[in-house]
Amino acid sequence: MVDATATSGQPCDLCGSASFEQISSRDRHGKPLATSVCLACGLVAHAAIPSEEDLDRYYTSDYRQDYHGELTPSPRRVMRAWLNGERIHAQLKPYLPEGRRLLEIGAGIGCTVKVFERAGWNARGIDPNVGFLNYSRERLHSQVTVGGIQSLAESESTDVVLLVHVIEHFRSPHAALTRIRSLLPRGGHLYVECPNLAAPFAPFPKLFHFAHIHNFTPITLERMAAVCGFRLVQRFGDARDPNLQMLFAADSAATVDFAGGLAATRESLGRAAPIAYHLRPSYLVGRTKKVLGYLREHLSARAFVGEIEARCAAS
Ligand SMILES: [Zn+2]
């Protein structure tokens, strides 16, 4: 670990401390990217939080926002997104009252929104990337509009919010979750999925990515939610799962004791040694299954997507 003190000038988004230690100087592609851990709570984030302008520039080049909605996603991409939406729906169904209002922030192609709509929900989504918008609307008939969390109307309200691989992109997850809390009645739900820094899924130097501004462990995610008014209802997946999957209920903002957070983060980072992980028999079996899965996917995606487009058109 690099032993240096990094100051972005911004306090920690979770606990407000200004005391950080730099833990990495490179991103997963070897480009310079300083990453720090908060010495008070263990939250890991970029040492310098990028400005809105920096992020706009990054997303404009990376996600090609100049396509104005005319992109068509590949069948494989649609099939994966649809199956992921079905997984999320099946996972959450036992915990949620049926057929309420649902808002997905960062809805992507709109498959998850459509899966919930077809299950009787009043479901809609917003996404800042306009690339697949026409496809979502015209082929899936999914209620997805262009926008980010800032674009939500003052009076907006809903019963459930989904944040799937989105929270790590926020400049301030604290501000975002506080805004989301204001959309929900007490007892409403928030579901968050994001990369799990505590899972040994990548070699240490490969962990960090410019677009992932905050990197959560199970502890820092649960505490971030707690300070913003959410109580953990259920954590899905196990400790080795590369993604955190947590369902929260809207409650009162809690006063959180940050003790143990830093030690847990350090332990996670110390464990991020890839060799043993990648040679585990279960990893190799999983990997082989995945490759076979790709093959099956390639062969069946077109038919699968044709069928869901027909179902969506008919509903
Ligand atoms: Zn902190």
Residues whose N, C-alpha, C, O or C-beta is under 5 A from the ligand:
A	BS01	ZN	C12 L14 C15 G16 S17 C38 A40 C41 G42 L43
